[in-house]
Amino acid sequence: QKEVVLVSQIILNSFSINMTCTVAIIGCGPGGMFIQHALALRKKQLQDEGNLAAVASLPQLTCFERGSSPGGVWRADRNAGETNMYEALFTNGPKETIEFFDYTFDEHFSRALPTFLPRSLILEYMLARCTKHDQKIFDDVKFNTSVESVTFNEEKGKFVVQTIDLKTQIVTEDMFDKCIWAAGDNGKPSIPKSIANTLSSGGFKGMVMHSAATGADFDQLVCGKKILLVGDSYSAEDLTLMAIKLGVKSVDILSRSAWGVACDTASWPRNCVEVHEKYAIVGVSDGGRDIVIENEEEEDQMTLNDIDTVIFCTGYSMNMDMLDPSLRLKDEGPFFSDYEELHKQKMGWKMTKNHLSKDLGEVPIGNIVSYNRICPDLYRGHLLSNPNMMFMMGRLDAPLLDLDVQAWLLLAHLTGDITLPSEKDMKRFNLQALMYELQDPNIRAEIDKNYGEHWDDSLDDDHWMNQFGDKRAREMETNTLTLQYRFLARDMIDSSYPFDLGTYKKLNGKAKAIVEMSVVSDFDFHSVQLVEGSRDSSWKTFRDGNPTNIRSIMTGTKAVPFKCHWLDLEGDGVDDICGTPAPLNLKGKGKSKATAMKKMLQAIRPPCVTSRAHVDEDGRDAKAAATE
């Protein structure tokens, strides 16, 4: 009997060696973490069922991570150059939109929390979730390893991945059946060359930097100083609030597009912030201390005096430098130009009636200059020209949830549960989704050059779209988010994701609750509840908004206010930010789990868990500043 068991095990091992698909994963940020977690859950399910053959045939993942631990941009230690995200990182969207189905905030923290959290707590939560069933899940990740190049060997049908161990400098080359790029949207800081050249040639004497370079010494850069931020999206908002917290003298924000979140913020605390819409830097004067800005449309110039520091809050681009050019995504428009069916569908196409139809009329589809959720080079994460090359990108308002669903979708393809259609059908799928997006005014203004320009020319500052709290603008934002979550609901079903938000045709109540919480955050917290000149305007930020309508779709737990004004918070631990010391009724489970998690986290030793004293209390979520 022992011989039979031994022979069976040998056969099983042989089957595993011969049949297992090898997969290289670039990056152990949220994307890389979640694909490993999805595989771990799948493996546990099959083991519980006793299906050893299926376990043996699961793909073999090898994850490469440049940093020393998992987490990507959510890690706090930037001194080693392991992440490009700036030091001040705090969520800008409700945590309730990124809660995991298999591990709730209640289960981990054992108490109600504010809706906006420091990055260290989010990372702690993600790590605890991923290691819940397997505390050794990251043991085989090749940390401190940089992927130098990825090419595709046509003859062997495999990817050749060259890496370098950053500690030993040993270069290694391995071959894989498939490759997943999960390096994140924030790989390379973007700095407009024309503006940088204007500052340099004009002899600007102050400091010039990208938001990614701001670190623990940010207080020295801003305390009592006058700073200028170029860009109007999340990083500009976050650094402005952090600068106010640290005693900045004044902050000027340049918004060339007038579309960013900084423009939507109705009031800034301490009356030291000025947002200049549609202005750009055009020169330097007064011996290199003054900066000249101009609104070209209105032919108006003004001078900002005695600027100490210029910070580019101009977003990031994906770092695909390690990929062979044939494996990269196109990064400049026009997009979808090789979709022949698009040119046919443009003929006679009309936009469905919406709130802006009367103001904008019929606008022919122009060049697609960017993309929202549908990337023209990908089919559900697979590169059209080589489907064995895959990408994970968080394009939803809740990027962590989006990446988690993508992980399950890619795993379904890796295990053969979903088969890829023909390239023609892949393009047809993408085109159908694109046409749905073009029916949404908000999305279309972002991706369609004709429509975006017509929008800018037709909707002046007094238009209801630019008025805080208008019901029509709120309804349009709800419709935009609803469409995005309809796409996500479809992916959940197709990937057998263990949680659902309804169907593409009809979202369920939980999905609608997520959409509403996002709208509350965007509209109420940033505008309606911030009133310039009010009694609380000297201290109130969007993170101090009333969280009454924010609650978990998993547990029903309501978000609570911070223990004090956000500007007065010190530290980023639960007790530092939370004003509700009473634990939830978890029947004694929460405390033991929290204790076990502390020991596990200490074993993994992510810097942001062991060195929280170095984390600033301001920041943004991991979503790239695409509009900057």
C-alpha positions in Angstrom: 0.0 0.0 0.0 2.9 2.3 0.8 4.4 1.6 -2.6 1.1 2.4 -4.4 0.9 5.8 -2.5 4.5 6.5 -3.4 4.0 5.7 -7.1 0.9 7.9 -7.1 2.8 10.8 -5.6 5.6 10.3 -8.2 3.0 10.4 -11.0 1.4 13.5 -9.5 4.8 15.3 -9.2 5.6 14.3 -12.8 2.3 15.7 -13.9 3.0 18.9 -12.0 6.4 19.4 -13.6 5.2 18.7 -17.1 1.9 20.5 -17.1 2.4 23.5 -14.8 2.3 26.9 -16.5 5.1 29.2 -15.3 4.3 32.8 -14.9 6.6 35.8 -14.2 5.0 38.6 -12.2 6.7 42.1 -12.3 6.0 43.9 -9.0 4.6 42.9 -5.6 2.5 46.0 -5.1 -1.3 45.5 -4.8 -1.6 43.8 -8.3 1.2 41.3 -7.6 -0.1 40.7 -4.1 -3.6 40.0 -5.2 -2.8 37.6 -8.0 -0.8 35.5 -5.5 -3.7 35.8 -3.0 -6.2 34.7 -5.6 -4.1 31.6 -6.4 -3.7 30.8 -2.7 -7.5 30.8 -2.3 -7.9 28.6 -5.4 -5.3 26.2 -4.1 -7.0 26.0 -0.6 -10.4 25.3 -2.2 -9.0 22.5 -4.3 -7.1 21.0 -1.4 -10.3 21.1 0.7 -12.0 19.2 -2.1 -9.2 16.7 -2.2 -8.6 17.5 -5.9 -4.8 16.9 -5.9 -4.5 16.7 -9.7 -6.1 20.1 -10.1 -3.7 21.5 -7.4 -0.7 20.1 -9.2 -1.8 21.8 -12.5 -2.1 25.3 -11.0 0.2 27.9 -12.5 3.6 28.4 -10.9 4.1 32.1 -10.1 7.4 33.8 -9.6 7.1 37.4 -8.4 9.9 39.9 -8.8 9.9 43.0 -6.6 12.5 45.7 -6.5 11.7 46.7 -2.9 12.5 44.7 0.2 8.8 43.9 1.1 5.3 43.8 -0.5 3.1 46.8 -0.8 4.3 49.0 -3.7 3.3 52.7 -3.3 1.6 51.9 -0.1 4.9 51.4 1.6 6.2 54.4 3.5 10.0 54.0 3.4 11.1 55.9 0.3 14.7 56.5 1.4 16.0 53.5 -0.6 14.3 54.6 -3.7 12.0 51.6 -3.6 8.8 53.6 -4.5 8.1 56.7 -6.5 5.1 57.8 -4.6 5.4 60.9 -2.4 5.8 60.6 1.4 2.4 62.1 2.3 -0.1 59.4 1.5 -3.6 59.2 2.9 -6.7 57.8 1.2 -8.8 60.3 -0.8 -11.7 58.0 -1.3 -13.9 56.1 1.2 -12.2 53.0 2.6 -15.6 51.3 2.3 -15.1 51.2 -1.5 -12.0 49.0 -1.2 -13.0 46.6 1.5 -12.4 43.0 0.7 -15.1 40.3 0.7 -13.0 37.8 2.6 -11.5 40.1 5.2 -13.4 43.1 6.5 -12.1 46.1 8.3 -14.1 45.0 11.3 -12.4 41.7 11.4 -8.9 43.2 11.3 -9.2 46.4 13.4 -12.0 45.3 15.7 -13.5 48.8 15.8 -15.2 51.4 13.7 -12.8 53.7 11.8 -12.9 57.0 9.9 -13.5 56.7 6.2 -10.1 58.1 5.2 -7.1 56.2 6.5 -3.3 56.6 6.5 -1.4 54.4 4.0 0.3 52.4 6.8 -3.1 51.1 8.0 -4.2 50.3 4.5 -1.0 48.3 3.9 -1.4 46.5 7.2 -4.9 45.6 6.2 -3.9 44.4 2.7 -1.0 42.3 4.1 -3.3 40.7 6.8 -5.9 39.8 4.2 -3.3 38.2 1.8 -1.7 36.2 4.6 -5.0 35.2 6.3 -4.9 31.6 5.0 -1.2 31.4 4.2 1.3 33.4 6.3 4.1 32.2 4.0 2.5 33.5 0.8 5.3 36.0 0.2 8.2 33.8 1.2 9.1 32.9 -2.4 8.8 36.4 -3.7 12.2 37.6 -5.1 12.6 40.8 -3.2 15.4 43.3 -3.8 15.3 42.1 -7.4 15.0 44.4 -10.4 13.6 43.2 -13.7 16.0 44.5 -16.3 14.5 43.1 -19.5 11.7 41.0 -20.8 11.8 39.7 -24.3 9.7 37.0 -26.1 11.5 34.1 -27.8 9.3 33.3 -30.8 11.0 30.0 -31.5 10.4 28.6 -28.0 7.2 30.5 -27.3 8.5 31.7 -24.0 9.4 35.0 -22.2 13.0 35.5 -21.3 13.2 37.5 -18.1 16.5 39.0 -17.0 16.8 40.2 -13.4 19.5 41.6 -11.2 19.8 41.0 -7.4 20.2 44.5 -6.0 22.2 43.2 -3.0 24.6 40.8 -4.8 24.5 42.3 -8.3 24.1 38.8 -9.7 22.3 38.8 -13.0 19.9 35.9 -13.7 18.0 34.9 -16.8 14.9 32.7 -16.7 12.2 31.5 -19.1 8.5 31.7 -18.5 5.3 30.6 -20.3 3.5 33.8 -19.4 4.3 37.3 -18.0 2.2 39.6 -15.9 3.2 43.3 -15.6 2.0 44.5 -12.2 4.4 47.4 -11.7 1.7 50.0 -11.0 0.6 53.2 -12.6 3.0 55.3 -10.7 6.3 54.0 -12.1 7.9 57.2 -13.4 7.2 60.8 -12.4 6.1 63.0 -15.2 7.5 66.5 -15.5 6.5 68.8 -18.5 9.8 69.6 -20.2 8.6 73.0 -21.5 7.8 74.3 -18.0 11.0 72.8 -16.5 13.0 74.5 -19.3 11.3 77.8 -18.7 12.3 77.7 -15.0 15.8 76.7 -15.8 16.4 79.2 -18.6 14.8 82.0 -16.6 17.3 81.3 -13.8 14.8 80.4 -11.1 16.7 80.3 -7.8 14.3 78.3 -5.7 13.9 74.6 -5.4 12.2 72.6 -8.2 11.0 69.1 -7.6 8.4 66.5 -8.4 5.9 65.5 -5.7 7.5 62.0 -5.7 10.7 63.6 -4.3 8.9 65.0 -1.2 9.9 63.1 1.9 10.2 63.3 5.6 11.9 66.7 5.3 8.8 68.3 3.7 8.3 70.5 6.7 11.7 72.2 6.1 10.6 72.9 2.5 7.3 74.5 3.4 7.3 75.9 6.9 7.1 79.7 6.6 7.7 79.4 2.8 5.7 80.3 -0.3 5.3 77.3 -2.7 3.9 76.9 -6.1 2.3 73.6 -7.2 2.0 72.8 -10.9 -1.0 70.5 -11.4 -4.5 70.3 -9.9 -5.2 66.7 -9.1 -4.9 64.5 -6.0 -1.2 65.0 -5.3 -1.7 68.8 -5.4 -4.6 68.6 -3.0 -2.7 66.4 -0.6 0.5 68.3 -0.6 -1.4 71.6 -0.2 -3.2 70.2 2.9 0.1 68.8 4.3 1.8 72.2 3.7 -1.0 74.0 5.6 -0.6 71.5 8.4 3.1 72.2 8.6 2.8 76.0 8.6 3.3 77.1 5.0 3.0 80.8 4.3 1.1 80.5 1.0 0.3 78.0 -1.7 -0.4 78.8 -5.3 -1.9 76.0 -7.4 -1.7 76.2 -11.2 -4.5 74.3 -13.0 -4.1 74.4 -16.7 -7.1 72.2 -17.4 -9.4 73.6 -14.6 -10.7 70.0 -14.3 -8.8 68.7 -11.3 -10.0 68.0 -7.8 -8.1 71.1 -6.5 -10.5 73.2 -8.6 -13.5 71.4 -7.2 -12.5 72.1 -3.6 -14.8 74.8 -2.4 -12.7 76.0 0.6 -9.2 75.6 1.9 -8.3 76.0 5.6 -6.3 79.0 7.0 -7.0 81.2 4.0 -3.5 80.7 2.4 -4.3 78.9 -0.9 -5.0 80.4 -4.3 -6.0 78.2 -7.3 -5.2 79.8 -10.7 -7.4 78.1 -13.3 -6.1 77.8 -16.9 -2.8 79.5 -16.0 0.7 78.2 -16.9 4.2 79.3 -16.1 5.7 81.5 -18.9 8.7 83.1 -17.3 10.9 84.1 -14.3 11.6 87.6 -13.2 13.2 89.7 -10.4 16.5 88.0 -10.5 15.0 84.5 -10.3 12.6 84.8 -7.3 9.3 85.7 -9.0 7.4 83.5 -11.4 5.2 84.9 -14.2 2.1 82.9 -15.1 -0.4 83.5 -17.9 -4.0 82.6 -18.9 -3.6 82.5 -22.6 -7.3 82.4 -23.3 -7.9 85.7 -21.5 -4.5 87.2 -22.4 -3.9 87.8 -18.7 -0.5 87.7 -17.0 0.3 87.9 -13.3 3.5 87.6 -11.2 3.8 85.4 -8.1 6.4 87.0 -5.9 9.1 85.4 -3.8 8.4 81.7 -4.6 10.6 79.4 -2.6 9.7 76.1 -4.1 8.0 74.8 -7.2 6.6 71.3 -7.0 5.4 69.4 -10.0 2.1 67.6 -9.2 1.9 66.4 -12.7 1.3 62.7 -12.2 3.1 59.6 -13.3 3.5 57.2 -16.2 3.7 53.5 -16.2 7.3 52.2 -16.2 7.4 49.6 -19.0 11.1 50.3 -19.8 12.0 46.7 -18.9 9.7 45.3 -21.6 10.7 44.8 -25.2 9.0 47.5 -27.3 6.9 44.8 -28.9 5.4 44.0 -25.5 4.6 47.5 -24.4 1.4 49.4 -24.5 1.0 52.4 -26.7 1.4 55.5 -24.5 0.4 58.3 -26.9 -2.8 58.9 -28.9 -4.6 58.7 -31.1 -5.9 55.4 -29.8 -8.1 52.8 -31.5 -6.8 54.1 -34.9 -6.3 50.5 -36.1 -9.9 49.5 -35.2 -11.5 49.5 -38.6 -15.0 49.0 -37.2 -14.7 52.3 -35.2 -14.4 54.3 -38.4 -17.6 52.6 -39.7 -19.5 53.2 -36.5 -18.6 56.9 -36.4 -20.7 57.4 -39.5 -24.2 58.5 -38.4 -23.4 57.9 -34.7 -25.4 60.0 -32.3 -25.1 60.5 -28.6 -28.0 59.5 -26.4 -29.8 62.5 -24.9 -28.2 63.7 -21.6 -28.1 66.8 -19.4 -25.6 68.5 -21.7 -27.3 67.7 -25.1 -29.0 71.1 -25.3 -25.7 73.0 -24.5 -23.3 70.9 -26.7 -25.5 69.6 -29.4 -24.3 66.8 -31.8 -20.5 66.5 -31.8 -18.9 64.0 -34.2 -16.5 61.5 -32.7 -13.0 62.8 -33.0 -9.6 61.2 -32.3 -9.5 59.1 -29.1 -6.6 60.8 -27.3 -6.7 58.8 -24.0 -8.6 55.8 -22.7 -10.7 55.3 -19.6 -11.3 51.7 -18.6 -10.8 50.1 -22.1 -7.2 50.0 -23.3 -7.1 49.5 -27.1 -4.0 47.2 -26.9 -5.5 44.9 -24.3 -8.4 42.4 -24.1 -9.3 42.1 -20.4 -5.6 42.4 -19.4 -4.1 40.4 -22.3 -1.9 42.1 -24.9 -3.7 41.7 -28.3 -0.5 41.1 -30.2 0.7 38.5 -27.6 -2.0 37.4 -25.2 0.5 35.6 -23.0 1.7 39.0 -22.0 -0.7 40.5 -19.4 -1.1 43.7 -17.6 -2.8 44.8 -14.3 -3.9 48.4 -14.0 -6.4 50.0 -11.6 -8.6 52.1 -13.6 -11.6 52.3 -11.4 -12.4 54.9 -8.7 -11.6 52.1 -6.2 -8.4 50.8 -7.7 -7.7 48.1 -5.1 -11.1 46.4 -5.7 -10.5 46.8 -9.4 -7.1 45.1 -9.2 -8.5 42.3 -7.0 -11.1 41.4 -9.6 -8.5 41.6 -12.4 -6.4 39.1 -10.4 -9.3 36.6 -10.4 -10.0 37.3 -14.1 -6.3 36.7 -15.1 -6.2 33.6 -12.9 -9.3 32.2 -14.7 -7.4 32.5 -17.9 -4.3 31.0 -16.5 -6.2 28.0 -15.2 -8.2 27.5 -18.4 -11.5 28.4 -16.9 -11.9 31.1 -19.5 -10.6 30.8 -23.0 -9.5 33.7 -25.2 -11.6 34.5 -28.3 -10.1 35.4 -31.7 -8.4 38.8 -32.0 -11.3 40.0 -34.1 -13.7 39.1 -31.3 -11.4 40.7 -28.8 -11.5 44.0 -30.7 -15.2 43.7 -31.1 -15.6 43.4 -27.3 -13.4 46.4 -26.8 -15.1 48.5 -29.4 -18.6 47.8 -27.9 -17.3 48.9 -24.4 -15.7 52.0 -26.0 -19.0 53.0 -27.6 -20.7 52.7 -24.2 -18.1 55.0 -22.7 -18.6 57.5 -25.5 -22.2 57.8 -24.5 -21.2 59.1 -21.1 -20.5 62.9 -21.2 -17.8 62.8 -18.4 -15.9 60.0 -20.0 -16.2 61.2 -23.5 -14.9 64.7 -22.6 -11.8 63.0 -21.2 -11.1 60.6 -24.2 -12.6 62.3 -27.3 -10.6 65.3 -28.6 -13.6 66.9 -30.4 -16.0 66.5 -27.5 -13.5 67.7 -24.9 -12.6 70.8 -26.9 -16.3 71.6 -27.5 -17.0 71.1 -23.8 -14.3 73.7 -22.9 -15.5 76.2 -25.5 -19.2 75.9 -24.6 -19.3 75.6 -20.8 -18.2 78.7 -19.1 -17.4 79.2 -15.4 -21.0 80.1 -14.7 -22.5 77.0 -16.2 -24.3 74.6 -13.8 -21.6 71.9 -14.4 -19.2 74.2 -12.7 -21.4 75.0 -9.7 -20.9 73.1 -6.5 -23.7 70.8 -5.5 -25.8 71.0 -8.7 -28.2 68.0 -8.9 -27.6 67.5 -12.6 -23.8 67.4 -12.2 -24.3 64.9 -9.3 -26.5 62.7 -11.4 -24.0 62.7 -14.3 -21.2 61.6 -11.9 -23.5 58.9 -10.6 -24.1 57.7 -14.1 -20.4 57.7 -14.9 -19.5 55.6 -11.8 -22.5 53.3 -12.5 -21.1 52.5 -16.0 -17.7 51.7 -14.5 -19.1 49.4 -11.9 -21.3 47.7 -14.5 -18.1 46.7 -16.3 -16.7 45.5 -13.0 -19.8 43.5 -12.2 -19.4 41.7 -15.5 -15.8 40.9 -14.8 -16.8 39.5 -11.3 -19.3 37.1 -12.9 -17.0 36.0 -15.7 -14.1 35.3 -13.3 -16.2 33.6 -10.6 -15.2 36.3 -8.2 -16.6 35.2 -4.7 -18.5 38.5 -4.3 -20.9 40.2 -6.8 -22.2 43.6 -7.5 -25.1 42.4 -9.7 -24.8 42.2 -13.4 -23.8 44.5 -16.3 -27.4 45.2 -17.0 -28.5 45.7 -13.4 -26.3 46.5 -10.4 -27.4 45.3 -7.0 -27.9 47.4 -3.8 -24.3 47.0 -2.7 -22.9 48.4 -5.9 -25.3 51.3 -5.8 -24.2 52.0 -2.2 -20.5 52.1 -3.3 -21.4 54.5 -6.1 -23.4 56.8 -3.7 -20.5 56.8 -1.2 -18.1 57.8 -4.0 -20.4 60.6 -5.0 -20.8 61.8 -1.4 -17.0 62.0 -1.2 -16.6 63.8 -4.5 -19.4 66.3 -4.1 -20.4 66.7 -0.4 -17.0 66.4 1.2 -15.1 68.4 -1.4 -17.7 71.1 -2.1 -21.1 71.1 -0.4 -19.7 70.7 3.2 -16.8 73.1 2.6 -18.1 76.7 2.7 -15.6 79.5 2.3 -15.9 82.0 5.1 -17.9 79.8 7.4 -17.1 79.3 11.1 -15.3 76.0 10.4 -13.5 77.1 7.3 -10.3 77.9 9.2 -9.7 74.2 9.9 -12.1 72.1 7.9 -10.8 69.8 5.1 -12.7 67.3 2.9 -11.5 64.6 5.2 -13.4 66.3 8.1 -16.7 65.7 6.2 -19.7 64.3 8.0 -19.4 60.4 7.5 -23.0 59.7 8.5 -23.9 58.2 5.1 -20.7 56.2 4.8 -21.0 52.5 5.9 -19.5 49.2 5.1 -21.4 47.1 2.4 -19.9 44.0 4.0 -20.8 44.5 7.7 -23.0 47.7 7.9 -20.5 49.4 10.2 -20.7 53.2 10.0 -17.6 55.3 9.5 -16.8 57.6 12.4 -15.2 61.1 12.6 -11.6 61.6 13.4 -10.8 62.1 17.1 -10.0 65.7 16.3 -9.7 68.0 13.2 -7.6 66.3 10.5 -5.1 69.2 10.6 -4.5 68.5 14.3 -3.9 64.7 14.0 -0.5 63.4 15.1 0.6 59.9 14.2 -1.0 57.4 11.9 -1.9 54.5 14.3 -5.5 53.6 15.0 -5.5 55.2 18.4 -3.9 58.3 16.8 -6.8 58.9 14.4 -9.8 57.2 15.9 -12.2 58.7 18.3 -14.2 55.5 19.1 -12.3 53.4 21.7 -15.1 51.0 22.1 -14.4 47.8 20.1 -17.1 46.2 17.9 -18.9 43.1 19.1 -16.8 40.4 17.4 -17.2 37.9 20.2 -13.6 38.1 21.3 -12.2 37.2 17.9 -10.8 40.6 16.9 -8.3 41.0 19.7 -6.6 37.6 19.1 -6.5 38.2 15.4 -5.0 41.6 15.8 -2.3 40.2 18.1 -1.5 37.4 15.7 -1.3 39.9 12.8 1.2 42.1 14.7 3.5 39.2 15.0 3.1 38.3 11.4 3.7 41.9 10.3 6.8 42.1 12.3 8.1 38.9 10.6 7.5 40.4 7.2 8.9 43.7 8.4 7.4 46.2 5.9 9.0 49.6 6.7 5.7 51.4 7.0 4.6 49.1 9.7 7.8 49.2 11.7 8.6 52.9 11.2 5.3 54.7 11.3 6.8 57.7 13.0 8.3 58.7 9.7 4.9 58.8 7.9 3.2 62.1 7.2 -0.5 62.3 7.8 -1.4 63.6 4.3 -1.5 61.9 0.9 -3.6 60.3 -1.7 -4.8 56.9 -2.9 -2.8 54.9 -5.4 -4.6 56.2 -8.3 -2.4 58.1 -10.7 -3.2 61.8 -11.4 -4.3 61.1 -14.9 -5.8 64.5 -15.5 -2.7 66.5 -14.7 
